[in-house]
Structures are given as C-alpha cells and as structure tokens.
Amino acid sequence: MRADVEALDIRDVTANWVNALVLQAQIDDRIKALADLAHTPLFFGRLDYLHAPGADLAEGGEGEQFYIGRRHVHDTEGDPMVIDWRAPVSQPFYRASKADPQDVALRRRFGYTGGELTAYEDEHLSDPAEAATVSRLLQQEIERPRVGPMRDIVATIQPEQDRLVRSGLAGSVCVQGGPGTGKTAVGLHRVAYLLYAHRERLARTGTLVVGPNRSFLQYIEQVLPALGELEVRQATVDDLVARDGLEVRGADAAATAVVKGDARMAEVLRRAVRSHVSEPAEPLVVVRGSRRWRVPAYELQEIVSELLARDMRYGAARDALPQRIAHTVLVRMEQAGEAPDDRVQDAVARNPAVKAAVKAVWPAVDPAKLVLRLLSDAGFLAAHADGLLTADEQRLLLWEKPPRSVRSAKWSPADLVLIDEAADLVERTPSLGHVVLDEAQDLSPMQYRAVGRRCTTGSATVLGDLAQGTTPWATRGWAEALAHLGKPDAQVEELTAGFRVPREVIAYASRLLPSISPGLAPVSSVRETPGSLVVAQAGDPERQTAEVLAACRASLEREGSIGLIAADARIPELAEALAAAGMEWLSPGQETTAQSRLTLVPASLAKGLEYDYVVLDEPAAVVAGEPDERTGLRRLYVCLTRAVSGLTAVHSLPLPAALDG
C-alpha cells in the first residue's frame, strides 16, 4: 500500500501549484502513516465468522474469515487482506467469549518472535464441547520484556478495556484504574479509535494528549504513530499555559501553590478583570458633518450594564461596545429623518469620540499584568478576594519583593495557570474535538479548568488513580475533578484487573491503600509470578548503595529493562556510584536499547513509567522526601508498582509502618 501511494503521479490532477502542494503534503502524511515498523507484524489475529457479517442469518449463507491487524491492508485489486482493529467487524476479537460468541466460530491469536510468526492459538467459541481457557499467547504478550518506549496493546486489549476504547465521541469518560490496569493504553487507543470512527470531524477540530511531564510523554510518544496516527499533539499542562515572553523561573511553597490552584481563584480573577469597567459619567457627543449627536450618560450606563449582565468575554464585550453606542446614534439619526446604513454605523463606531469613550469605560486588559498586580498589590488583591480568601491565604499569594515588570517577574507554573484563566476571561480559548488527560489525579482545580477550556465544545477522556495523587492539591474525588474540568456528566468507570504488575508485588504495595486512599478497591492482578518480590535489608546504612548496585547487576542478568528508583535526594549519590562502577545508565525519557537497559529514576518522575525489573532504593527515604507522610506513602505506592516482572526493595532504614504490617 505504501508503494502504491509513493507511485502516485499528481501532475495531471492538480489545477495549480497551491493544489499540488496541498495534495503532496497529504500524500507525504499518508506515506508516513504507512511506514513499516520493524518487528511489527501486519496481523495478530483472525476471526472466522459462522455467517458473513451483515448477512441475513436465515439465509444460511457461508461464513467469512478476517485477519485483524494494526492497519487496513489490501491487495493489488483493492480487496482487503487485513482488517483494521478499529473496524466494527474486528470488535468480536476483543469481546467475544464462550458465553457470548457473537457469531464467531473461531478466534485465532498469532505469536511472534522478532517479527517472525512462531505460534498460533485457537479458541472455538461456538463449540460447547470446548472449555474456556486462558490464552497462553495473550499472557506471553503481556509479559514480553519491555525495551524502548511504551508499545501499543492492540493485540491484548481486554473486553472491559475495549468497551472504554470504543465508547462514543459525544460523551466524556473518566477511568479510575490502579497500577497496571492499562488506563494509559486505554486512553491512547481510544484516541486512535475515535480518529478512525470520526476522522473528518477530529481532523477539523483536533485532538490532544495531556501528560504529567516530558519524560512521560517521551515514553508514550510512539504508541499512536505505531497505530498510524501522526497528528495528535502531546503536551503537559505547563505547555498548554505557556505564553510568549513569560519564563517560569520561580517555584511556590506548597501552601502557596495550593491557594493558587484553588478554584476560588477563578472568581478572584473574574472580579479583577471586570473591575476595569467603569460607569460612564459624562454624555457622549458624536460630530458628523454639521450635525452633533448626543448620547446621555444614563444611556451609556444602560449599554454597559447590559453587556456586563450578558457575562460575555471581556474582550468580546469591549468590541461590541462601540457598535452598541453607534446603534444608539443611528436611532437618533433615523428619528431626525436621515436614512443611515451599516456603513454609517461602522463609521460612527470608529469615531474618535466613541473610541475615546470605550477606552475610558472599558479599557483593554493584559492578563499577565493583571495577575502581576494581584500578586503585588495587597489592596487590589483584598478588594477582589474579599469573602473568598482569608487574610492568611491572601498573604501567601503576595510576593515579598514585587517585580518591576511582567518580564522580570519570577513566574511559577501556578502563576501561568492563573494568567491562562485571566486570558480566557478576556478572549475565549479555542476548543479541541477531544482531549485525553492522563495522571489526572495530580492536577489542581485551576489546572483542570485550564485543560477543560481546551475541550469546551469537545469531549474528554480522563485517566488516573486517586491512590497515586502525590501533589498537595491532589484530587480527592472524581466528581469534584470533573466539575472543575467542565464535564460533570462524564461517565466514571473503574478498572480493577491488573495485567502488568505481578500479584505478589501489587499485594505488597496494596498494604498502603488504607493509609493513602481508604475505600479504594485494590488491583486484582491476573499474573502470578513466584519470586517476583524481594525485600532486602542492607543492614548497615553505609552498605546501602553497594547493595543497591548489586541488585541492579543481578537484574541486568535478566532480559528486559531495569529501573533504579530512588528518592530525589539520593539520585546524585547513586549516579556517582553507578559511574564509578562502570555501569551505564539512562535518564527518564531516554529510550532503552538492548545495550543500555538501566534507567536511574527520581521518585518524583516515576509515575506512569514501567520497567521489567525495578530496584527500589530506601523506601523510607522516598516517604521522607515529601512534605507530609500521606503524600510520601502515595509516592512510595507509585514506586512500588512500576515493575512488570520483579521488584527488589533494598533498605537500611526501617520500612514505613504502613508497609511493614
């Protein structure tokens, strides 16, 4: 198929050079989408239907056979050879069962090694004599060693995951899922499915994947291209709210960041923006030719009050004000016997007297300057935070040494979220067709609002785990979070079956749940891997680093990727020790290879990542590195659940009591 596209000659089908450029760009994109992926098979499954899909079952027609793959493939005659996994006819590959065969006689799974077909496995779904079994190939694919970036799960999507992947575009979905339940993969495959099912609409409105940090985005960036989808933007919340000329050079104390991220700040900003509007005190006189047209102050007040009551964006109302004033003048002209038209109204709206009145009554507002004033001027902040923020909260917001200008200010990430909110109050933020928000539990209410503005007229897929919230402002419940996002009616689904983390490891980590998220159901792992958990005591703290390196060497003797996870404060010492031992290591986000399989991971960046084997350094230090014990235990829960095949926890300090029970 790629060769067919590359062979296209467009010289005789384009009317001009503009059409030729557009068509060639589309062809180039199609060639990229069809690029071969090394060691990626064209198909991974087969469905044998009892009857051709869509045929009348009463006719007794013959069945039909379909090969299922990542993309549609046809032969030289245009007949399909492989069906895209997203097509309706492929759905039973994921959902059919002995209890509900969905007219499928046989489901075949193919096993590959290095891109070569090495095995297959059949399930006779419509044969009552054959008992239901667990797929060995499915289990092997799930447990296949991970080297390189995150890979797609298109061959192993489970029924409960598929229902979420194929849910409609119109509604928003929130997926609560513990470690290893596949929630990130569900979100990415949902994007791919929606682009297949609603290609034209989403090509026009756009799609976006929002992740917690750049390391995470680098880890997942190859999943959608592997499925043929190249046009999905990936960003962090900080990327979304970044503004030209404003550099993040500061950091807030936790208490300050909590206040800045509170939803009450939205009302503070709304009040501050609207405070720029003043009540007209003088009449307006418009001179046209020899005539003078007078608009009394009370009529101007009525116009301003009406625009304020409509709760329009500040900038849109400011643009409407001169036209409303001009319309009032035109009414007087008509009453005087003139016959003005739209051109006259536009001319009146541009009249210097009208422009001066608008500037005085409804001045332009710069969002960054507004936030700068709020954080610098105690009186201005108090005037607009009255009844919303306490005096102590207001003091937390104020800069000790106010900057001289917007450009010299040491903005924090939370400040830019405030500026983004203010900017939306002035001019509406463009909306996308669909947004996927991963690791959503860590967002503040104001960050939820920032993401929600990007999908006001679209839908969202929200992914997260309340037990993994590691920010001081972490989400307490999905209903509250979805309300801040602007999607209060989103469907909340829970994934509890774990496919990544071994049962022994997830059971150990789940000891923390009563302390970090009471009432949340623990993940039930489908993988039993004896010996997957080792908790080793170094004895002497001076031996801790040596024991950790020994555990890394032992893990490197196995196949797959290794993550050495430690408290952020321990990273420099461990990096130095690894270098002294001649052990090459990577940073999070760098792609692992067969030669470089060890990644040194600060605990603060571990979320969303996964490794075949994890060596966890000093669990107590991970907890101590956070501002409070609950957040520290949640960070530890994240670190404990990054392993696919085995976890070795090495400690010299006593283990946290919640874990040692």
N, C-alpha and C positions, 0 to 999 in steps of 0.2 A: 504493500500500500504506500509506503514511503517513496519507493521508486516511482510509482505512478504519479505521485504529487510532484516529485522532483523533475519528472519528464514533461510536465505541463508547459505548453508554449502559449503565452498570453498576448503575443504581438498582434494577433488578428482579432482579438476580442475586447480590446480596450479602446475607448473613444479618444482619450487624450492622455497626456503624461500623468495627470493627477490620478485618474482611474487606474493607470498602470502601477503607480506607486502604492496605492491602497491595496490593490489586488495582490501585488507581490509581497506586501507585508503580511497579508492574510495567509498566503502560501508558505512564507517562511515560518510563521507561527505553527502552521499545520505540520510542517516538516519536523519542527522541534517536538511537537506533541507525539509524533510517531517515532521518535528516535528510539533505537534499540537500547535496552537495558541489559548490561552484562549479567549473565547468570539468572535472568528473569524469564521464566517460561511463558510462552504465549497463552497457555491454558493450564488450569489447575483442577478442573473438574468436568464431569459430564452428567447430563440428565437424560434418562430415557423415559419419555412420557408414554403412558398407555394409549393416549389419544393425542392427536395433533392439537396444540393449544388453540383455543378458539373454535374448534370444530364441534359440531353437534354430537354429543356422546351417543345419542340414539342411532346415529348412522352406522355405528360400529366401524368407523374408519381406522386406519392403521396408526400406530404410534409415531413419534418423531424423536430424534436424537439431537441434542445440542451440547457442544463443548463450551465451557464457561471460562472466560479469561479476563484480564485487566482491561482489555480494549477490544472493540469490534475489529474483526479481520475478515476480509472477503477474498475470493479467488479472482482470477483474471476475467471471469464472466460476471463478476459482481455478486455472486452468491455467497452468503455468509458461511464462514468456516468456524469462527469463534464468536460467541455472543458476549457482549459487554456485561460484566457482572451487575451493572445497574439496571439492565433491561428487565421489564416485568417478567419475561419468561425465565429469567435467572433466579427469581426470588425463591422458588422452592428449594434451590440448592442450599439455602441457609435456614429455611423454616420447616421444610417437610420432615415428618417423623413417622415412626411406625403407627402412632396414634392418629396422625393426620398426614397421610402420604401425598395429598394434593395432586392426585392422578400421576404420580411418579412411580414407575416400576423399579427403576434402579438409579441410585446415586453413586457415582464413582469419583473417588479422590485420587489424584496423582501425586506421587512423591518424587522429589528431585534432589539431586546432589550435584552442586556446582553447575547447575543449569541442565544437567542430563537426567532424563527420565529413568528412575531406578525402581519404582514400585507403584502399585496401584491397589486400591481397596474398594470393594463393592458393598453396598447396602441395598438389599432387596426390600424396599419399603412397603410394597404391596403384597408381599408374601407372608401370610400369617404364620407359616411354619418356622420362619427365621426370627430368632430373638433379637431384640435391640441390643447393640453393643457400643462400647466407647471406641471411637476411631483412634487407632494406633497412629496413623499418619497425621491426624489432627494434633495429637499430643506431641509428636515429634516436631511438627512445625512450630508449635508454641514454644517448645524447649530448645529450638535451634539456637546455637550460640550467636550472640549479638556482637558484631564488629562493624564499626561505621555508624552512620546516622540511623535514626529510627526508621524502621521499614513498615510498609503497609501490612494490614492484617486481612487483606481482601479474601485470602483463602481460608481464613479461620474465624470469620465473623460468626458469632453465636446468635441463636434466634432472638433473644432479648435485646441484643445489640442491634440486630438488623431492623427490628421494629422502630428503634430510635433513628437509625440511619435513614430509613425510608419515610419518616413522618413528613407531613406536608410543609410547604414553604410558608403558608399563611400564618401558622401558629408558631410561637416560640416554645422552646423546650429547655428545661433545666435538669441536668443529670448529676445526682449525688452518687458518687462512687468512691469506694475505698481504694487503697493501693492495689494495682494490678488488675482492676476490673475492666480496663480498656476504655476509660472515658475519653482520654485524649484521642485515641484512634477512632472512637465513635464520632467525635466532633469533626475530625478531618475527613473521614469517609462520608459523613453527612454532607459536607461541603461539596465533595466530588459528586455525590448522588444528586444534590439539588442543581448543580451546574449541568448535569446530564438531563434532568427532568424539566428544567426551566432555563435552558441555555439562553434564549433570546432576551428574556427579562433580566436575568442576572448579568448578562454581558452589558446591558444598558445601565443597570443600577450599581453593579459592583459587589464584591464580596471581600471580607476582611477576617483574618485570624489574629486575635489578640492574645499574646502570651506574657508570662511574668517577667522575663528578662531575655537578653540577646542570646545567652547560652542555650536556653530552652528553644528559642526559635531556630537557631542553627541546628539543633538536634533533630527537629521535626521537618526541616525545610525541604527534604527530598521526598516526603510521602506523597504530596499532591502531584508533583511532576511525574512520579512513578506511575500515577494513575492517569496521566495525560492532561492534567490541569495545570496550566502555567501562569494564569492571570490572576491568581489570588494573592492579594497583598498580605504580608505578615508584619506585625508591629507590636510594640509594647505600649502600655498606656502613656508612658513618657514620650514615646514617638508621636502619639496622636496629639498631644497637647503642646508639643514643641512649637516655638514661634521664632521667626527670623529676628536676629538681633538680641535675643534673650538667652543667656547662657546659664545653665544650672551650675552654680559654684558653691552653693551653701547646703547645709543639712539641718533639719529641725530636730530638736529634742523630741522624744516620744510623746510627751504630753502636749507639746505644741502641734505636732503633726496630727494628733487625734482631733484637736479642735479644728484645725484647718480642713480636715477631711470630713467633719460632721455636716450632715445635711442642712443644719441651721444656717450654715454659711451661704447657702444659695439665697435665702431670704435677706440676709445682710447685704449681699451684693445687689439683689434686686432693688432694695431700698436705696442703696448708694447710687445706682445708675439713675433711678427715677428722680432722685433729689436734684439733679441738674436742671430739671424742668422748673421754670419759674412762672408765676402768674402775670400775664400782661397787665401793665399799669397805665399805659398810655394808648390813646387811639392811634390807628394806622391811617396815613394819608397816602394814596397812590395817585401820582400825577401821570396822565396820559394825554398828550397834546395840550389843549387848553382846558381840559376838564380835570377836576380833582375829586377823587372818590374816597370817602371817609368810612372806615370801619371802626366803630366804637370799641373801647376796651372790653366791655362786657361781652360782646360777640366773640372777640378773640379768646376770652376766657372760656366761653362755651365750647369753642372749637378745640382748645387744648384739653379741657375736661373730658370731652367726648373721646378724643384719641387716647387719653390715659385710661379711660374706662374700658376701652376695647382691648387693653392689655397686649397691644402689638409689640413686636420687637422695637427697641428704642430707635434704631436707625430707620426702620420702615416707617414709623410714625413721623420721624423728622422729615423724611422725604415726602410724606403725604401732607404735612402741614402747609407748605406754600400753595399746593393745589387747592386745599380746602379754603385758604384765605382768598385765592384767586376766584374760586367759585362764588364766594360771598360778594366780591366786587362785581362779577358778571351779573349777578342777580340785580344789583343796583343799576347796572348799565341797561339791562332789559326793562327795568321799571321806568327808566328815563327815556325809553323809546328806541334805544340802539339795538342792533342785532349782532352781538358778538358771537364768534365761533370758537372752536377749540384752539385755533392759533392765537386768538386774543387771550384765552385763559392761560396758555403756556407763557405768553409774553408777560402777563401780569405776574405769574408765579416767579418769573426771572427779574422782576422789577427790583432795583436796588433797595427800595424801602421795604419790600416784602422780605428780601433776603436778609436785611439787617434785623428785622423783627424776629425772623426764625432763629437767627444766630443768637439773639439776646434771650429768647424764650426757651429754645430747645437746642442748646449748644451741642457740638459734636463731643463724643466721649471716647477717650482712648482707654481700652481695657487694662493695659499694663499700668498706665498712670493712675487709674482708679484704684487698683489693688495696692500699688505703691503708697498711695495716700492713706488707704485703710490701715496698712501695716506701720505707718509712720506717724500719723496724726491721731493722738488719743481722743481728741474731741470729735473728730469726724467719725472715728470708729464707734465711739459711745453713742453718737446720735443715731446711728443706723443699726447698732446691736442691742439697743435698749429693749428689754423684755425677751431677748433671745439668748444672749450670752451673759454669764455672770461677770462681775468685775475681775475676778481671778482669771477667767478664760480670756477676757479682753487683754489683760496684762501679758498673758502668754503669747498673744498674737503680735504684740508691738515689738519692733526692732529696738534693741538697746541703742544702736547708733544708726539712725536713718540714713540711707544713701542719698547722694545728691541728685541722682538721675536714674532713669529706668535701666540704662546700660551699665551703670556702675553697681547696681544692686546685686547682692549675692543671693540670687533666687534659689529656692529649694524646689524639689519635684512637686511638693504640695502647693507651692505658690503658683506654679504654671497651671495646675488644675484649676485654681481659683481664677486665673486670668482667662482660661478657656471658658469657664462658666460666664464670666463677665462679657467675653466676646460674643457668646451665644445670646446674651441678653440684648446686645446691640445689633448683631446680624445673625440670622438663622444658620446653624451648621448644616451643611449638606448631608443628606441621609443616604445610606447604602441599602442594597437589597437584603443582605444577610450578613450577620456578624457572629463569629464563634469566639467566645470568651472563655479561655482556659485558666485553670488555677484561680477561679473567681473568688474563692473564699478569702483571699488576702486583700481584696480591694476595699477602700473606704467608700462611704456613701457618695462623696463627691466624685470619686473615680468612677463609680457605677454610673453616675449622671453623665460624665464625660463620654463613656462608651455608649450609653443609651442615646445620646444625641446623634451618634453616627448611624443609628438604625431606627429613627423615629417612625418612618414610614415603611420600614422593613421588619424582618424578624430576627431572632437571636437564638443561638444555642449556647447555653451557659453550662460550664463543666467545673466541677470542684468537689472538694471533700471537706466538710466542716471540721473534721478532726485534724486536718493539716493546716489550719489557719495559723500563721506564725507572725502576723503583724499585730501591733497593739490595737488596731482598729478592725481586726478580722471579723468576718461576717458571723453573726450569732444565729441566723436562721435564713432560709432561702426566701421566705415570704417577704421579709424586710428588704433583702437584697434586690429581689425582682421588682419591688415597688420603686426603689431608687433607680433601677435601670429603666423604668417606664414600661415594664412588661409584667404587671401584676397578675395577669391571667395566664401566664406561662404554665405549661404542664410540667409538674415536678415528678421525675422518675428516679428510682434508686436501683443501682447495680450492686449486687452483693456477692456475686460469684466471681472469685478471683482466678485469673488464668496465668498470671506472671509470677507472683511470689509463692514459694513453696509453703505448704501447710504449716510446717514446723516453725518457719520464720514469722509468718503472719500471726500465728497464735502467740508467739513470744511478744511481738510488737503490740498485739491487742491487749496485753496486760495494762497498757497505758490508757486505754479508752475510758474507763470510769473516771480518770482524773482529768482528761482533756476534752472529752465530749460525751458526757453521761447520756445514756439513752440511745446512742447511735449503734446500729447493728454492726457487729464485727464482720469482716470479709470471710466468706467461706471458700477456702482455696480448693480447687479441683485437683491440685498437684501434690502428691505425697512423695517427698524426696528424702529418704532417710539419710541422716548425717549432714543435712543442709545447714544446720545451725551449730556454731561453735562459739562458746563464750569462754575466753581465755584470760586468766589473771596473770599480769606480768610480775606481780609480787612487789618488786622494788620500783618506785617511780622512775628511777634512773634507767631502768631496763625497758621502759615503755616503748620508746622509739625503736629500739633494736627488735623487740618482739613484733611490733607492727610491720617492720621491714621483712622480718622472717615470714609473717603471714602473707605478705604481698608476693614474696618469692614462691611460696607454696601455691598460691592461686595462679601465678603465671605458668606453672607447670601444667595447668589445665587449659582446655580450649575455650576461647571467648574473651570478652572484655572484663577488665578489673577496675573497680572504682575504690580508691582510698579516700574515705570521707572523714573529715575531722573538723573540730571547732575552728572557726576562722582564725583565732589567735594562735592556733597550733600549726597553721599552714607554713609559715616561714621556716620553722624548725624542721618540719618533715621534708620540705623541699630541699633544704640544705643536706639533710641526711640521705635522701634519695640520690642527690647528685654525688655525694661523697662515696656512695656505694656503687656508683656507675649504673644506676637504674634509670633508664629514660622514662619520662612521664609527660603527660599532656595536661593542658588546662581544659576546663569545661567548655564545650563548644567546638574544640578541635576534634577532627574526625579520627577515630581509632582505625588502625590498619592491622594487618597480620603481624607487622614488625613492632608497632607501637600500640600496646593494648592497655597500658596502665594510665589512669587519669586521676590526678590529685584534685579533690573536690572540696571546697569550703562548704561547711554545712548550710550556709545561707544560700548556696546555689544548687543544692542537691534536688530540690523539688522538681518533679516531672522527668528526671533523668532515670535511666536504668542501666544496670551492668550485670553481666553473667555472675560475677562474684564481687562481693563487697567486703572490704576490710574497714571496720569502723573503729576509729581511734578514740579512746577515752569518752564513753557516753556521758559521764558526769560533767565533763568539760563542755560538751555540746549544750547541756541544760544550763550551765553556769554562764554561757555566753549570751544569754538572752536577758531582757530586762526584768522578767518575772518567771517564776517556776512553771506556771501553766504554759506560757509561750515556749519555754525551754523544753518541756516534755513533748509539746507538739512538734518542735523541731527535731527532737530525737525520734519521734514516731516516723517522721518523713525519712530520716537517715536509715532507720532500721528496715525500711520497706523498699529499698532500691534494688535489691538482689533478685535475680532470676533463678539462679541455681544454688547459690550458697552465700551465707553470711558468717563472717568471723568478727566478733566483737572483742577487742583487746582492751583491758582496763587495769590500772594500778590503783585508782581511787575507788571507793565503794560505789557500787551501782546505785542509781536513784531508787528510792524505796518503792516507788510505784512499779518499777521494772523487776525488782528483786523478790517480789512476792510470790 
